[in-house]
Amino acid sequence: MLNRLTDMLNFQTEALALRSERQRLLASNIANADTPGYQARDFDFARALKEATAAQQTTGGSAAPFKPLFSARHELQQQYSLPAQTNLDSNTVDMDRERANFADNSVKYEATLRFINGSVRTALDAMKSHNAS
């Protein structure tokens, strides 16, 4: 039972770390919208999460519980965004796309936090004695 709870929380921890890193990248893109020559960056969240959870399975989930197995900033395969239209200053930031991605990622980050909170609360409620009032 404890292993299942730990595995689930480790998965959510990885997802939260990746969401946080993606939020940092998107914020950087937005902040550099007017920087000449800046190339917008992002990464494939689904692939990164799949790789992170595969690494978790190869270690048998025995790495430090509730701690990401990797440093998200160093092992992600960042990709440059393709420009939606040409720009005279070679900046590839599309503010509409970046704002939409930022908002979407924020909602998913919050949902992950709520899921973790709900799971921990449920586990704590299950551990309480029903005899104590």
C-alpha positions as a printed Julia matrix, in Angstrom:
133×3 Matrix{Float64}:
   0.0    0.0     0.0
   2.75   2.42    0.94
   4.66   1.6    -2.26
   1.62   2.49   -4.38
   1.22   5.79   -2.55
   4.93   6.55   -2.93
   4.9    5.66   -6.64
   1.9    7.89   -7.26
   3.43  10.8    -5.37
   6.77  10.33   -7.15
   4.95  10.53  -10.49
   3.19  13.73   -9.43
   6.48  15.15   -8.11
   8.09  14.59  -11.51
   5.1   16.19  -13.24
   5.26  19.19  -10.91
   9.01  19.68  -11.46
   8.54  19.52  -15.22
   5.57  21.92  -15.13
   7.67  24.33  -13.08
  10.54  24.16  -15.58
   8.16  24.68  -18.51
   6.67  27.69  -16.75
  10.16  29.14  -16.37
  10.88  28.66  -20.07
   7.58  30.21  -21.14
   8.1   33.18  -18.82
  11.56  33.64  -20.32
  10.07  33.64  -23.81
   7.52  36.28  -22.82
  10.15  38.42  -21.1
  12.31  38.36  -24.23
   9.53  39.12  -26.71
  11.26  42.35  -27.73
  14.84  41.06  -27.69
  16.26  41.02  -31.22
  17.38  37.56  -32.31
  15.84  35.76  -29.32
  14.72  32.23  -30.16
  11.66  31.05  -28.22
  12.2   27.72  -26.44
   9.96  24.96  -25.12
  10.05  21.2   -24.6
   7.78  18.25  -25.19
   6.18  17.82  -21.76
   4.67  14.4   -22.49
   7.98  12.96  -23.68
   9.9   14.48  -20.76
   7.42  13.02  -18.25
   7.57   9.64  -19.95
  11.39   9.68  -19.75
  11.3   10.76  -16.1
   8.87   8.03  -15.11
  10.84   5.45  -17.13
  13.94   6.45  -15.15
  11.89   5.98  -11.99
  10.89   2.46  -13.02
  14.47   1.43  -13.85
  15.6    2.46  -10.38
  12.7    0.52   -8.92
  11.27   3.64   -7.33
  13.87   3.25   -4.58
  15.46   6.65   -5.1
  14.7    9.28   -2.46
  10.91   9.32   -2.15
   9.07  12.47   -3.24
  12.2   13.94   -4.84
  12.63  14.37   -8.61
  15.12  11.89  -10.06
  16.79  14.46  -12.27
  17.51  18.14  -12.46
  14.92  19.37  -14.95
  17.07  22.23  -16.18
  19.96  20.01  -17.24
  18.41  16.94  -18.82
  15.5   18.35  -20.81
  15.78  18.37  -24.56
  14.75  21.93  -25.23
  13.5   22.76  -28.68
  13.29  26.07  -30.46
   9.8   27.17  -31.42
   9.1   27.61  -35.1
   8.14  31.2   -35.92
   4.53  31.71  -36.98
   5.6   34.61  -39.18
   8.88  36.16  -40.22
  10.17  39.02  -38.15
  12.72  41.66  -39.12
  14.69  41.25  -35.89
  14.71  37.4   -36.05
  12.79  37.1   -32.78
  10.6   33.96  -32.82
   8.38  34.75  -29.82
   4.68  34.64  -30.74
   3.03  36.38  -27.79
  -0.41  34.88  -28.42
   1.02  31.35  -28.43
   3.24  32.01  -25.41
   0.42  33.51  -23.35
  -1.88  30.6   -24.21
   0.84  28.06  -23.32
   1.63  29.94  -20.1
  -2.03  29.97  -19.0
  -2.52  26.3   -19.95
   0.6   25.26  -18.06
  -0.44  27.34  -15.01
  -3.81  25.58  -14.84
  -2.15  22.16  -15.15
   0.44  23.07  -12.49
  -2.36  24.06  -10.11
  -4.28  20.86  -10.91
  -1.18  18.77  -10.1
  -0.81  20.57   -6.76
  -4.47  19.95   -5.94
  -4.15  16.28   -6.88
  -1.13  15.86   -4.59
  -2.91  17.69   -1.78
  -6.03  15.55   -2.18
  -4.02  12.33   -2.24
  -2.13  13.23    0.92
  -5.32  14.34    2.66
  -7.06  11.08    1.7
  -4.12   9.02    2.98
  -4.07  10.97    6.27
  -7.82  10.51    6.71
  -7.44   6.77    6.09
  -4.78   6.56    8.82
  -6.89   8.3    11.46
  -8.54   6.18   14.1
 -12.31   6.03   13.75
 -12.67   5.51   17.5
 -11.29   8.94   18.42
 -13.86  11.71   18.4
